[in-house]
Amino acid sequence: LLAIPTAIIGTFIIINWLGFTLNTFSLLGLALAIGVVVDDAIIMLENIVRYGQMGLDKVNAAYKGSREITFAVIATTLALVAIFIPISFMPGIEGRFFLEFAVTISIAVSLSSLEALTLAPMRCSQFLRVGERATAFGRGFDQFMLKLKDIYSGLLNKALERRGLVLLLSLLLFAGSALVFKKLETQFVPPQDRGMVSVMFLAPDGKSMQYTDEKIKEFEKIAMAHPAVQRVFVAIGGFGAGGQGNRGNGIVILKDRKDRAQSQPEVVDDLRAQLDENIKGMKVFIRDRWGTNLGGRRGNPVEYTISGPDPEKQKELFDVMKTQMEDSGLFVGVRSDDARGLPEVQITPNREKAIRSGVEVSEIADVINATFGGVVATNYTQGSRRFPVFVQLQEKDRQRVEDISPILVRNNRGELLPLAQVVDVNSTTSPQYVYREDRIRGVRVDSSLVTGVTEGKAISKVEEIAANVLPEKYFIRFSETPREKLLETVIIMLLGLIIAYMVLASQFNSFLDPWVVFLAIPFGLIGSGIALWLGGQTLNIYSVIGILLTMGIVKKNSILLVEFTNQLRDKGTPLRDAIMEACPIRLRPILMTTVSTLAAALPPALALGPGAETRIPMALTVIGGVLLSALFTLFVVPCVYSLVAPERRKILLED
């Protein structure tokens, strides 16, 4: 157990030196590392104790036991760290977060390995009690392990006699696991009850800030009347509203989870229902804030762009898609920021009339600018200070289209003419901005989801609607879907496996042994998928990182079996005898490390409180993957090793 404080304290020192902070990801890495950092010490201590029980004194037992296991400890550590190296190159804000997670675990595991190779043998040489156990519990446990070892030896012998059947069943199990992963819903991050709800307000175009403020006060009254709401913050024109008076953004702060009866999604549903009934003349979009930092470009669960040659057609297609999305029962708050247009008055000089009247176009522009926009006519000086004098029409005289007619403009003969004689006046609307993606105009669409609907299911529905609605030359493009982000993580996972393979190949001096070691990984994936399915979780970024960690952990058992079998074969032990001797001997440390890992992952799996939704899928993947992999590794790895080992021996003899 001394490996835990040694590794954790050392990790704190190093991550502080690296400039990391104590956040969700670094602390989660430390929590999951607790079960891993003791693995090397367990393996080392168990082997030393085994030699002590064989009759060696504590010094010789520590020397011989540590020397025999050194290779396995180094190999398991390097293989685990290699899995996390590619995370350093993960792009975006996700890469920044998971970099701290990966580095924290890598540092903790490396320090625990160093402790197991140095301090653990030293302590054993001084304080280890060799010989028979002193307590009845210890002796009873040893007897239990001996019986378990005998049972395992008998089962392993039968498995080696029926290697083909074992491998066939393994392949069928792995193929069947694909059905489990197909049943898992996909999303980037799971919904979290963080006690904050994001709100966006959108009044009709052209409405004043006073109008928007009155409507928002109605919302504040409704929100503060809800028993779960603690306070409300709102900014008109701010918080990303672009300074527009008809827009606003706000945050609803909920009470602590223990002080409210409803979960955050339930509160959101209540507020949406009340707003639909009580606030007219303003659109209010409410969404959980769990996806704000790690969602799409604007933090919404679903974001996509409708692109095509005709901007007006794009708007029509959006209206059709919006209707079908809302009718599906999966989406809520579907909106676009296509900026249908603010009402405006366009004053266009009529050049033919202006020429006949002798009025310059520049004179028309100056008059309009002065009367409606205002100009600095002169400066007023008082003492040492100078004040500009700004001249324009009074506000009451520039509110209507009719106010343009009385304005006079001077022609080149010095005559004053009504402005209406030389200009065309049209009331119309125009977009506030034009959005383009890859130089193609488009309409950006985003939406929140009904409680319980995952991003993967929603995106599939949008794709289905688009396939039926969009004509030729029109298409949609998602900002960043869970599939794309999970695909990035899968690529990183494959890179980690490649690096781990190169490390193990150099360690074992063999191209075949790493493949035998990697046999533990498919069963880890199967166990992780089953655990997620049984736990009602989704395939998200946290569960994928948990799978990544599982891939690093489960290889340890295979390395122990393969490496010790190689040692016996290098001493001249026949293949079958080496397997039957090495595997039962390594049964005990494998079970001990498995139990320690499961014990460390159990508290996060039962996590409560804010942010627990992120820890549960990661812990479940570790529990399911480690448990199932440990069970199958004990039989499948020896069977496959017995098939490829003769080839390995042939290669070594040729060398």
N, C-alpha and C positions, 0 to 999 in steps of 0.2 A: 504493500500500500504506500510505501514511501515514494514510489515512482510517481504517484499523483501530485503531491505538493512540489516535488522536484521539477516535474515537467510543467505544471501550471504556473508556478512562480517564475520559472525561467521564460515561459512564453509571455507572461505579462511584461517582463523586462525588455524582451526583444521587440514585441509589437509596439511598446511605448517608444523605443528607439527608432522604429520605422515610421513613427508618426500616426499609427492607427489609433482609433478611438474604441471605447467600449460601447458597442452598438449591438443591434439585434443579431447581426451576422457573426461578429467576432465572438460574442457570448454563446451563440448557438454552436459555433465551432468548438469552443471550449467544453460545452456541455456534452457534446457527442464524443469529444476526444477523451473524456474521462474513462470511458469503457475501452478505448483503444490503447491508451498509454500504458495500461497495466499488462497488456498482452505480452510484450517482450519480457517484462519482469517475471510473469507467470511461466513463460516457456523456459526462461533461464533457471528460475528457482526449481521448477519441477524436475528438470534434468539433473540439477545438482543433488536434489533430494533423492532421486533415483539411484545415483551412484553412492550416496551415503547409505541407503538401505541395502546396497550390495556389499557393504562391509568396509568401504574406504573411509578414512578419517575426513574431517570437515575440510581441511586444507586441500588434500588431494581430490576430494569430491568436487570442491569448488573449481579447482584448476581443470580437471578432466571434463567435468560437466559443462563448464563455460566454453572451453575450447571446442567441444563437439557441436555446440549449438550456435557458435558465433556466426557461421555462414548463413544459417537460416534467419537469424535476427537481422543481419544486414540486408539480406535479400528481401525479406518482408517489408522492411522499412522503406527501402528504395522503390519497391514496387508500388507501395501505397502513395509515396510522395510523387512518383512519376505520373500517377493518375491526375493529380491536381495541377501539374505544371501548365497544361494548355489553358487553364482558367485565367492565367495571367494575361492572356491575349483575347479574352472575351470582350467584345465591343460594348460601348454604351454604358449607361449608368448601372445596368445589371452587372456588367463586368467589374465595375468599381466596387460594388457591394460584395460580390462573391469572391473577389480577389482577397478581401480580408478574411472571409470564411476559409478559403483554401490555404492561405498563408498561415493562419492561426493553427489549423489542424496539422499542417506540415511541420511547423516548428515544434508543436507539442509532441508529435510522434517521433521526430528526430531526437529531441531531448530525452524522451523516454528510452529510445534505443541506446543512446549514449550512456544513460544511467544503468540500463540492463547489462551493458558490456563492461562497465567499470565498477560502479558502486555496489551493484547487486552481488557479484562474485566476492568482492571484498567483505561485505557484511556476512555472507555465508561462511567464508573462511574463518570468521571470528565468532559468530554467534549461532551458527546452525547447530541444531541438535540432531545428531545422526542416530540411526538404529530404530528400534520399534517405537511407535507412538506412545506418549505417556498417558493420554486420556482415553477413556472408553469410547468417546465419540470419534476420536481420530482413528483408533483401531477398527471400529465399526465401519467408518468411511473407507478405509483401505480395503477391508474385506468386500465391501460393496463394489469398489472399483475393480477388484480382481475378478469377481463374478461377472461384472459387465464386460470386462476384457475377454473372458472366456466365451461369453455369448457372442461378442463381436467377432472373435476369431473363427467361431463356427460358421457364422453367417458370411464372413468374408471368404472362407474356403469354398462355400457353396456358390457364392457369386463368381469366384474365379473359375469354377467348373462350368458355369453357364454365362460366360462373358457376353456371348452374342445376345442372349435374352435380356441381360442387364442393360446393354447398350440400346437395344431396340425399345425397351420400356422408357429409357431416358429420352430417346428421340421423340417418342410419342408424347411424353409429358411436355417436352419443350414445344412441340408443334401445337399441343392443346393450349399452352399458355398464351398463344397468339390470340385466342378467343377472349381470354381475360382482358388483355390490353385493348382489344377492340371495344369491349364494353365500357371501358373507362372514358369518362368525359374529359375533354381537354380544356384548359384555361391557363392563362399566363400566371396569375396569382389567385389564390382562393379568397373568397370574401372574408373580411376581418371586422370584428366588432371593436373599432378603435374609438368609438364615442364621438365621431365627427361626421357630419353630413354636409355635402357641398350643394349649393343652390345657385342657379343662374336665372335672372329675370330678363324678360324680353318684352318690352312694350311695342305697340305698333310704330312703324317708322314715322319719324316726324314729330312724335310726342315729346313734350317738354320734360325737363328734369323734375319739375313740380308734379306733373302727372305721374311720373314713375315713382316719385317719393311717396305719394299718397297710396299707390297700389302696394308698394313694399311695406308700408306701415300696416296694411291689412294682413299681409303675410306674417309680419312680426307678431301681431296680436294673436293670430291662429297658432303660430309655433310656440309662443310662450305659454299658451293655455294648455299645451300638451304636458302631461305629468312627467314625461321622460326628458324634457328639454330643460337645460340649465341656463343657457344664454344664446343670443343670436348676434352675429356681426354681419353688417351689410355695407357695401360701398357702391354708390351709383357712379357709373363711368369708370370705376377703378377695378383693381384685382383682375386685370386682363380684359376689361370691357372696352378698352380702346378710347376712353374719354367720351363715349357716346351717351347722351343724356337719356336715351330710351333703354339703356342696358344697365344691368347691375349684377354683382356677384356677392355671395355671402357664405357664411359658414354657420351651421347650427351645432352648438356644443351640447352633447347629451350628458346626463348625469352618469356617475360611475355605474358599472354594470350591476353591482350589488344593490344599488339604490333605485333601480328601475326594473319593472316586471317584464318589459319587452326587450327583445334583441334589437340591434340596429336595423336590420332589414324590416322588421315588423313596424318600427317607428317610421321608417321611410314610407312604407305602404299606407300607414295611417295619415301621414301628412299629405301624400299625393291625393288620397280620397277626399280629404277636407278641402284642399285647394281647388280641385275640380268643381266642387259644389259652391264655393264661397267667393272666389276671386274671378271676376270677369274683366275682360279688357287687357289682360296681361298673361303671357305664357310664363309658367314657372317650371323649371326643370330641376328635379332633385335627384341626386345620385350619391351613393356611398363614396367615401373618400379613400377606400382601400385600394383603388386602382389608380389614384392620381399620380403617384410617383413612378409606378412601374407599369403603367398601361401604355396606350398609344401616344401619339404626339401630343394630344390634348387631354390625356388621362381618362378617356372613355372606354368602356368595354368593347364597343364596336365603332370603328371609324373607317370610312371608305370614301372614295371619290368617284363620282359619275363623270366620265369623260366622253367626248365625241365632237363632231364638227360644228353642231349648231347649239349655241348657248341656250336659246329659248326651248329647244327640244329637250335639253338636259333638265331644265326645270320641270317640264311636263313629265318626264320619266321619273323624276324624284317624287312628284306628287303621287304617281301610280305606285311606286315602290313603297312609299311611306304608308299608304292605305293598306297594302297587303302585309307589310311588316306589323302594323298595329292589329290587323285582323288575325294574325297568327297567334296572338296571345303570348309571344315571347319577348316583345320589345315594349318599352315605355319611354316617352320623351324623345321620340324621333324628331330630329330637327336638322336643318341645313343652314349654312351661313353663306348662301348664294347672294345675299344682299339684293333682294328683289328691287330695292331702290328707295331712296328718300324722295319725297315730293319736292320738286324744285321748279323754278320759273326760269326758262331759257330766253334770254333777250338776244336776238340775232340781228345785226345791222342789215338792212335791205339796201344793198349797194346801189341799185338802180334809182331808188327814191332818194338816197343820200346824195348821189351825184346831181340829180335834178334840183335838189334843194340847196346844194352847195355846202353840205355838211361833211366834214372829214370823219372817217371811221375812228381815228384816234380821239377826236373830240367826243364822240359818243361814248367811247370806253372811259375817258376821264370823268365824264358826267356821272355815269353809272357807278364808277368806283367811288366818287366823292359822296354821292347821295346815299348809297347803300352800304358801301364798305367803310367810308370815312377816310379823310386825309388830314395830314398835319398842315394847317394853314399858316401858322407862324409860331413863334416862341415867346413866352412871357417870362421876363426876368424879374426876380425879387431878391434883392441883395446879391448874394453870391450863387444863388440857385436859379436854374433855368427850367421852365416847364413847357412842354409842347402843347399847343392848342389844337385839339382834335375836333374836326368839323364833319358832321353828317346829319342826315335827316333825323328828326325825333322818331322814337320807336313806333309811336302810334301812326306815323305817316309812311311807314315802310313795312306794313304787315300784309297788304292785299295786292293782288294783281292790278286792281284799279288805281293803286297809288302811283303807278308808273306814268299814267297819262298826263298828269299836271306838270311833270318835270319838263323843263325847257333846256334846249341845246342851241348854241350859237352857231350860225353858218358863217361862210367866208365874207359875207356882206355886212356882218355885225348884227343881223336880225336874230331874234329869239323865236325858235319854233318848238312846238310840242314834240317831245321825244317819240311819241306814238306814230308820228308821220314818217319817221325814217327807220323804224325797227319793226321786227315781227316778234310778238310775244306768245310763247307757248307754255302751258302748264303740263309738266310731264314728270317722270321719275327716272332716276339713273342709279346704277350700282355704286355703292360706296367704294368698292375695290373689285378687281378682277383676279380670280385665283387661277393659277396655271401650275401644272405638274408635267415636267418634261416638255415644257413649252406648249402644252395642250390645255385649253381652257376646260375647267371642270367645276362641279358642284361638290363641296365637301359635306359629308353627312356623318352625324354621330348619333348614338343612342345609348340609353341605359337599358338594363335588362330586368325583366320580372324576377322577383325573388325566387331563387332555386334554379334558374336557367344559367347554364355555363356558356362561356364565350365560344367554345368549339361548336356547340349545338346551334348557337345564334348565327355564327358565321356561315355554317352550312346552309341554314335557312335563307340567309341573304343571297348566297350564291345560287340557290334554287330559284328564288324570286327573280334575280337578275337574268338567269338563263331563259325565263319565260317572258320577261318584260322587255329587255333591251333589244333593239333592232340591230341590224348589221352596222358596223363602224362605231358602235357605242359599247362601252365596257366599264367595269368597275375595278378599282384597285384599292386594296386594303392598306392601311398605313403600316401596321405590323401585327400580324395575326399570331395567336398562340402557337400555331403550327410552325411558323417561320422562326419564332424565338426558341421553341423546343428543338427545331431542326438545328439551329446554331449550337445548342447544348449537346445534341447527339454527335455532331461533327467534332466538338471538343472532346466528347467521350471517346470517340474512335481515335483521335490523336493521342489521348492519354493511354489507350491500350497499346498503340504502336510504340510509344516511349517506354511503357512498362515492359513490352516484349523485348525491346533492345536491351534494356537493363538486365532482365532475367537471362537473356541469351548470353550476355557477357559474363554474368555471374555463374551460370551453369556450364558455360563453355559448350553449349549445345543448342541447336535450332529446334529440336523436338521437345525437350523438357518444358520450355515455356508454354507450348501448346497443351501439354498435359496439365500444367498449373492452371491455365485459362479455363479448363473444364468446369471449374467452380463457378465461373461468372454466369453462364446460362442459367444455372439453378438459382443463383442469387437474383437474377432478373425475374425468374418465375415466382420465387417467394415474394419479391417486392410487389409484383403485380397482383398476386392473390391477396396480400395484406391490404393494399390500397382498395381493392374491390370489396373485401369483407368489411373494411373500415368505412366504406361509403365516401372515400376520398376521390379526388380527380388527379389526372396527370398534369401537374403544373410545374413551375420552375423549381419549387421547393422539393417536390417528390423526385424530380429528375436529379437534383443535387444529392438527395439521399441515395438514389440509385448509384450515382457516381461514387459516393463514399462506400456504399456496399461493395462495389466492384473492387475497391482497394482492400477492403477488409477480408472478403471471402478468399482471396488468393493466399492468405496466410496459411490456411489449413492445407492446401495443396502443396505449398512450398515445404511445409514440415514433412509431409509424407514422401514427396519426391526426393528431397535432399537427404533424408536419413536412409531411404532405400538405396540411393546412389552410394552413400558411404559404405553400406554393407556389401554392395556389389563390387565396389572398388577393393574390398578386402578379400574378394574371391567367393563370397557367398552366392550360391545359385539363385537364379531369378525368383523362383517361386518361394524359396525359403526366405530370401531377403524381404519380399513383400509381406509374408506371413509374420515375420519378426518385427519389421519396422512399423507397420500400421497399428498393431495392438499397443506397441510401446508409446506411440504418439497419440493414442486415443485420449489419454487423460489430459494432456495440455490442450488438445483441440476442444474438448468439452469445457474445460475451465475458461479458456479465452472466449468461447461462445457464450457461456453464462455471464461473464463479466460484461461483454458487449451488450447483451440483452438487458442486463440490469441497468446499465447506463442509459439505454435508449427508452426504457419504460417510463420514467418520469416525464420526458417531453411528449411521449405518446398519450399520456393522461393529463396533459397540460390544461390549465384553466387560466382565465384572466385575459387581458388585452393581448392580442397578437398570438394567441394559442393556436389559431388556425394555420399559422405558417409552420409551427414546430411539429404538429401532429403528422402530416404526410411524410415529412422527412424521417421522423422516428419510426413510423410504420414500415417504410421501405427497408430501413436497416434491420428491424426486428424480423420481418418476413424473409428478407434475403439471406441474412446470416443463419437463421434457423433452418431453412430448407436446404441451403447450400451445405451446411455442416453435415446434415443427414446424408445427402447424396454423395458428397465428396468422399466420405469414408468408404464407399463401395465403387463408385464409377471411376475415380482416379486410379485406384489400384488395377482395375480391369483394363483400362486403356493403357496404363503404364506397362502392363504385362504384354501388350500387343506391340508397342513401339520400342520397348527396352532392348530386345534382341538387335534391332537395327541400330540403336544407340551404341550398344557394345561393339557391334561390327565397325562402326565409324571410329570409335575410340581405339580399337585394335589397329585399324588401318593408319591412324595418326601415329 
